[in-house]
Amino acid sequence: MRFQSISKAYGANCIFDGFDLEIETRSILSVVGPSGEGKTTLLQIAAGLVKPDGGSVIKEAEEEGSISYLFQEPRLLPHSTVFTNVELALRSFVSSRVERERVVLHYLEMVGLSDSACLYPAQLSGGMRQRVAIARSFAHPAKLMLLDEPFQSLDIKLKVNLLKAFIGLWEESPRTTLFVTHDPKEAILLGDAVCCLGDPKKPLLYQKIDIPRKARNIGDQTLLALEASLVQALVSS
Ligand SMILES: Nc1ncnc2c1ncn2[C@@H]1O[C@H](COP(=O)(O)OP(=O)(O)OP(=O)(O)O)[C@@H](O)[C@H]1O
């Protein structure tokens, strides 16, 4: 997917001005940036929810169609069980009830919630609810995934566990993914590339990460140096 020469302003507030950015098909691009510099706007433009004033979003054929979203809050249906919350994401795509059940149980197992299928959201912890949301976003057979800070406001242990669950699911069925976060560590652990917003014309920083996701250790010297560059870009913008 490619943002080509995108321009967007809200009144006098120019967010993008001939902005170019590419996400390789079936890769994750992490996007960090100071508050108010256009991260959510970029996601909304990718989703077609906000129309740019100029430029275009060019998608590969396999990225067209429905989109999976994952937000900071899980946005589950309170009166449906864990099972049904995930199953609903499949109803329009899989007509066989037996096949839907197989898919839902697979994803619940991948996020460690096999034993919670019959529970309601109010009976779950915050971390469990977010795991349901992750399972639902992967059960939805979309080839484009938009993540808006889904790991924010979680304690560090939970965050690491959710990141692992996410990576396991993503590696199983890779999709073109735009991942917005405030956290440079998360950006580096998840992204095939990271970029920092802050200039309407171009990313302040864009860097590919060659280390395989599963082999990444945030204490690694190369990753620490990349984190320092991201932090530098964030504070200097
Ligand atoms: N519908 C709107 N009308 C007017 N201004 C808007 C609208 N949506 C966003 N903006 C402005 O556009 C700018 C970018 O907003 P956006 O939400 O994309 O930033 P962000 O980087 O996601 O911020 P944060 O990190 O705080 O979530 C902000 O200055 C915001 O006030």
The ligand as an SDF file (V2000), in Angstrom:
LIG
                    3D

 31 33  0  0  0  0  0  0  0  0999 V2000
  -12.1100   16.2150   12.1970 N   0  0  0  0  0  0  0  0  0  0  0  0
  -11.1670   17.0910   12.5210 C   0  0  0  0  0  0  0  0  0  0  0  0
  -11.4010   18.4100   12.4520 N   0  0  0  0  0  0  0  0  0  0  0  0
  -10.4490   19.3140   12.7390 C   0  0  0  0  0  0  0  0  0  0  0  0
   -9.1870   18.9890   13.1130 N   0  0  0  0  0  0  0  0  0  0  0  0
   -8.8980   17.6840   13.1950 C   0  0  0  0  0  0  0  0  0  0  0  0
   -9.8520   16.6730   12.9050 C   0  0  0  0  0  0  0  0  0  0  0  0
   -9.2570   15.4740   13.0630 N   0  0  0  0  0  0  0  0  0  0  0  0
   -7.9860   15.7150   13.4510 C   0  0  0  0  0  0  0  0  0  0  0  0
   -7.7600   17.0390   13.5270 N   0  0  0  0  0  0  0  0  0  0  0  0
   -6.4950   17.6870   13.8720 C   0  0  0  0  0  0  0  0  0  0  0  0
   -5.4990   17.1140   13.0490 O   0  0  0  0  0  0  0  0  0  0  0  0
   -4.2890   16.9690   13.7740 C   0  0  0  0  0  0  0  0  0  0  0  0
   -3.8570   15.5190   13.6960 C   0  0  0  0  0  0  0  0  0  0  0  0
   -4.7690   14.7210   14.4370 O   0  0  0  0  0  0  0  0  0  0  0  0
   -4.5320   13.1570   14.6340 P   0  0  0  0  0  0  0  0  0  0  0  0
   -5.6420   12.6630   15.4800 O   0  0  0  0  0  0  0  0  0  0  0  0
   -4.3070   12.5220   13.3190 O   0  0  0  0  0  0  0  0  0  0  0  0
   -3.1550   13.1620   15.4540 O   0  0  0  0  0  0  0  0  0  0  0  0
   -2.4320   11.9720   16.2280 P   0  0  0  0  0  0  0  0  0  0  0  0
   -0.9920   12.0350   15.7930 O   0  0  0  0  0  0  0  0  0  0  0  0
   -3.1430   10.7030   16.0060 O   0  0  0  0  0  0  0  0  0  0  0  0
   -2.5720   12.4550   17.7280 O   0  0  0  0  0  0  0  0  0  0  0  0
   -2.5790   11.6050   19.0970 P   0  0  0  0  0  0  0  0  0  0  0  0
   -1.2170   10.9890   19.1870 O   0  0  0  0  0  0  0  0  0  0  0  0
   -2.7800   12.6620   20.1340 O   0  0  0  0  0  0  0  0  0  0  0  0
   -3.6990   10.6100   19.0040 O   0  0  0  0  0  0  0  0  0  0  0  0
   -4.5550   17.4600   15.1950 C   0  0  0  0  0  0  0  0  0  0  0  0
   -4.0900   18.7820   15.2910 O   0  0  0  0  0  0  0  0  0  0  0  0
   -6.0660   17.4160   15.3080 C   0  0  0  0  0  0  0  0  0  0  0  0
   -6.5420   18.4030   16.1680 O   0  0  0  0  0  0  0  0  0  0  0  0
  1  2  1  0
  2  3  1  0
  2  7  2  0
  3  4  2  0
  4  5  1  0
  5  6  2  0
  6  7  1  0
  6 10  1  0
  7  8  1  0
  8  9  2  0
  9 10  1  0
 10 11  1  0
 11 12  1  0
 11 30  1  0
 12 13  1  0
 13 14  1  0
 13 28  1  0
 14 15  1  0
 15 16  1  0
 16 17  2  0
 16 18  1  0
 16 19  1  0
 19 20  1  0
 20 21  2  0
 20 22  1  0
 20 23  1  0
 23 24  1  0
 24 25  2  0
 24 26  1  0
 24 27  1  0
 28 29  1  0
 28 30  1  0
 30 31  1  0
M  END
$$$$
